[in-house]
Amino acid sequence: MSDSTAAVGDRVVVERRHLDALVVVLRREHRVVGPVVRDHAIVYGELPSLDALPIGWSDQQEAGYYRLTPSGHGALFSHNPGPDTWKRELFPPQALLFEARRQGRSFEVIASDGDVSAPLALVGVRACELHAMAIQDRVLCDGPFADADYRERRQRAFIVAVNCAQAAPTCFCTSMAAGPQVESGHDLALTELLDDGGHRFVVEVGSERGASVLAQLQWRAPAPADLAAAAAVPAGVAAAITRRLDRTAAAAGLAGQPEHPHWQAVADRCLSCGNCTAVCPTCFCTTVEDRSGLDGDATARWRRWDSCFTTEFTYTHGHCTRCSPRARYRQWLTHKLSTWHAQFGSPGCVGCGRCIVWCPVGIDITAEASALLGTAEALP
């Protein structure tokens, strides 16, 4: 530990050899989750130590394409976000709402206790993902139908953010004003430096909780060269991002294009698989499912993720409201980029590019929006 203390807004330097203590400190009171290599992809899982991070691994991402590749160096965060999102931890794919058990001639309803596990510590959260969390907060914490389980997980979570050191060709966070620089919503924010000055991290304190954790680590004051190198990392990433989406034009124009012929051109390729909604960090649609025992003595109601790409999603009174892929894709894209503004005051997209990468046929949200708005010539 340093002899002095760091306050909110301060930046310090933690050498790589001292950063291992961060997970040790967090694991005393939190379940620590971060990027790990599993099933040939970088996903989010439990972190017993920093050695579990995808050290030495990077990735290649394009429309409908993802591959792990060796990075050739020992950086901890030399990868882009993969198919997983923090939504899986904060808003799990399924959650028990209540149970009902037979008591004589009636049933006793037992409400779920919600999240009773240890608080989460999320390590490696990127700027676009912090923006996605803020979007979900407006829906699931601050909206008229707040979700108690999400609110508890979110308020107890400790966020260790990371400034991006590289951009995938599918990234367009700069167009959505969602990255690559971490600006808010974090307890600690790391910028990884691996150069002639050694392997170290410039750490910015974002909250009092972050300052308390940092006080238990070994750190030093940054030199001007450290701060200059740290500032150059997200600046270089922003300059490297070439994919574009005009969010202002999309917000104003997409809702007025319900009969544009390009919707059918997309539908002819779309498989209605729902991959885009599953990997999207902001999609929050759910359904409820009742599960009963064969003996009829107990039943349970579960909330689980749903997708607006399924025919069952709009099944009402004996028929499906959006029966065609054309109608379903139009609903998804128009809501994400246009009508979301009226509901929640922002777009529902943060430019992470996951929906492009994990679409089996490589449908590109930026290309489709540009075609619908008549600005396709602006694409890279």
N, C-alpha and C positions, 0 to 999 in steps of 0.2 A: 504493500500500500504506500501511496505517496504521503509525504509529510503535510501537504496542503490539501485543500478540498476543491472540488469543481462544482460550479453552480449551473443552473439551467442556462443554456446558450453557450457555455464554454466548450472549447475543443481541446482535446489532449491527445497524446500519442501512446498507444499500447503496443509493445513489441509482440510479435507473433508468439514467442515462447511464453509470454505472460497471459495471452488471451484464453488459454485453456481453463484458467480459473473462472472465466465468465460462466461456463456451463456448470462448473462445480457450485458456484454461488447460487445460480438460478435453480438448480435441482434441489436445493434445500426446501424450497416452498412451492416449486412449480413443476409441471410436466413439460419438459422442454421438447419442442418440435422444430425440425428444420429440414433442409434439403438432404436427401440420401439417395444413393443409387439402388434401384430395385426394378427388376423385370425390364432391364435394358432402357431405363429412363430415369431421369432425376425427378423424384417425387418428394412429398413431405412425410416424414416419419419421426419416431422418437430419436432423440440425440443423447446417448449416454455420455458422449464426450465430443470434442471437436474433431476427433479422428474419424467419426462417422460421416462427416461432410464429404461431398464428392471431390476430394482432393485429387488433383491431376486429371480431372475430367471436364470436358466442355461438351457442346452439342452443336449440331447443324440443324437448322430449321428452315423450312420453306413451305409453300402451300401444299398441304397433304403429305408432308415429309418431315421426319424427325429421326436423327441418329446421334448416339453418343460417340464422341471422339476424344482421344487423349489430348490434354491441353499442352503437355510438354513442360509444365512447370508445377510448382507446389502451391499455387493460389487456392484459397478456400472457396471463392465465389466467382470462378471464371466460367460460369454457365448462365443461360437465360432461364426464365421461368418455364417449367414443363407442363404436363397435363394436369397436375394437381393444383388446387388453389387453397388458400387459407379458409375459404368458405367451408371446406370439409371439416375443419376443426371448430369453427365458430357457429356454423349452421349445418349440423351433420346431415348426411343423406337420409337418415331416418331417426325419429325420436318418438318415444312413448308419450302419449298425451294423457291417457288414463286407462285403468283396468276396471272391470266390473266382475264381481264374483257372486255366485248364487248364495243367498242366505234364506233358506226356507222357500217361501213362495215369492220372494223378491230378490233384488240384486243390490249389493253394496258397491258403490262407485268409489274407487280409490284413485285420487289424482296423482299424477307423476310428481316426484320431488324435483324434477329438472336436473340440472347439472350439479352433482354432488362430488365430482372429482376434484383433484388439485387444480389450482389456477394454471392457465397455459402461459408458457413463455415461447413466443414465436421468434425464431432466429433466421435471419436472411430475408426479411420482408422488403420487397422492392417498392419504389415510389408509386408505380401504377397500382400495385396491390394495396398500398395505403389509401389511395384514392378510391379503390373499389370498396374497401372497408367503410370509408366515409359515406359512400353511396348507400351501402346496406344499412348503415346506422340510421340514415334518414328514413329508410323504409321500415326497419325492424326494431329500432329503438325509439325514434322520435315521431313516427307516424301514428295515426289513430288506432292502428291495430298492432301495437308493439308485441314482440315475441319475448316472453319472460326468460326463456332458456337462452336465447341469443344474447339478450341484454346482460345476463349474469356472466356468460362466458366472455363477452366483449369487455365489460368493465373490469374484470379481474385479470385480463390478459396483459402480459408484459411484452412490449414490442421492441425487438432488436432489428432495426432496419439496415439495409445495405445499399449504398449507391452503386448503380450499375457500372460495370467496367467494360461492357461490350453490349452491342445491340444485335439482335437477330434481324435478318432481312424482312421479317414479318412485323417488326415493331413499328408502331406509329403513335407512341405515347405523346410525342411533341405536338402532334396535331390536336390531341385531346387535352392539352395542358395538364398532363398527369405524370410527367417524368422528363428525363431520367433522374433529376435531382430530388433527393428526399428533402422535404420542406417542413412537414408537420406530421402529427399523429404518432410519433415514436417516443420511446423512453430513452433509447440510445440509437445513434446512427453511425454506422461504420463506413469508412472509405478505405478499401484495401490498397496498399502500395507495395509493390515488389519491384525494386529497382536497385541502383547502385547504393542507395541508402539503407538497403536491407528490406526484410519482410516485416511490415508494421501496419498499424491501422490508426488513422485519424478518427477519433471518436467524438461525436457531438452529443452533448447532454440535452435531452428533450423534455425531461420531467424531473420532479423531485425523487420519484422512485428510481429513475435512471441514475441520478447523482448518488443515491444510497448504494446501489449496486456497484457503480464505478469506484466508490470509496474503498471497496474491498479488493480492488485490483491494483497491480503495480503499473503506474503510468508516469509520464513525464510531460513537461510543457512542450508544445510544438515549436520547432524552428520555422523561420519563414519559408524555407525550402519544403518543409512538410506540408504547410498550408497551400503553397502554390501547386504542389504536385496533386494534392487532394482536390483542389478546385478544377484542375485540368481533366480529371477523370470523367465526371458527368458531362463536362463541356465537350470533350472529345466524342462521347457517345451521342450527344444531341446532334453534333455536326455529321455523324455517320448515318443517322436515320434518314432514309430517302423516301419511305412510303408516306403518303399524304392522304388526309381526309379533311375536307372543308366542313368542320363541325357547325359553323354558323349557317352555311347554305343548307346543310342536311337538316338542321333544326327547323329552318323556315320552309324548305321545299318538299321534303319527302312525303309529309302527310297529304300534300296536294297532288300526289301522283298515284292514286289507287288503281287506275286503269292503264298505266304505262305498259307497253308491250314487253318491256325488259323483264317484268316480273315472271312472265312465262318462260323467258330464256333461262332464268335462274332455276325455275321449277323443273325444267327439263333435265337439269343436272342434279338437283337436290334429292337426296335419298330419304329425307325426313327421319334421319337416324337420331337426331337430338344431340349429337356430339358437341355442337357449338354451345348449346345451353349447359351441358354437363361440365365443360371446361371453363365456361365464362365465370369470372370472379364476382359478377354482380347479379346474375340471374337468381331469382329467389322464389320462383313459382313452385308450389307444393300441392299435394292432394292428401286426403285422409283415407286410411285403409283399416277396416275392421277385421280382426283375426279372432276366430272363435275355436275353442276346443271341440273335439268330436263328441264329448259327453254333454256339451251344452251348459257346463257349470261355470265357465269363465270366458271372457272375451276381452280384447284389448283394442284400443284405437291408436294407430300410429300415424304420424305425419311423415311423409317421404317426398323427396324431390320429384317434380314432374317437369314436363317440357311442353311448350306450346307447339312443338312439332308433331305431337302424337294426336291421332284422331280422337282419342278418349278425352283429351284436355278440354274440348269445347262441346262434349256430348251433353245435350240438354233436351229433356222431354222427348226422347225417342229419336233424335237425329243429331248429327255433328254440324256445328255452325261453320267451321272451316274445314271442309272436306277435301280440299285439294292442297298439294304442296305449294302451289302458287299463293293461295290465301294465307297459308301458315308462315311462309317465308316473308311475305309482305307484312304480316302482323309483327313478326319478330324484328325485322330491320327497321320498320317505321317506329316501333316503340322504342328501340334502343337509341336511335339517333334523333328522333323528332318529338313524339308525344311524351316521352319520359320527362322532358323539360317542364311541361305543364303540370305533371304530377309531383315531381321532386326537385325541380329547379336546376337540373343539370342533365347532361347526356347520360345514358346508361352504359356507356362504353368508355374504357380507359386506355385503349390502344395497345393492349398487351399482345395482340396478334394470335392468341390461342385458338380462336375460332377458325382462323385461316390454316394454321398448322394441322389441327386435328380434324379438319373436314376431310373425309375419305376421298372426295373428288376435288379438293382444293378450291372451293368457292371462297372468294376474297371479298370481305365486307367493304373494303376501300374501293375496289374496282366496281362492285355492284352499285354502291352509292354514287360513285362518279358517273356511271352510265345513266343512272336514273335522273341525275341532276344535269346531265349534258356537259360534264366536265371531264370526260374520260381522257382527253388529250393531256391532262395535267399529271396523269399517272407516270411513275418512273418506268 
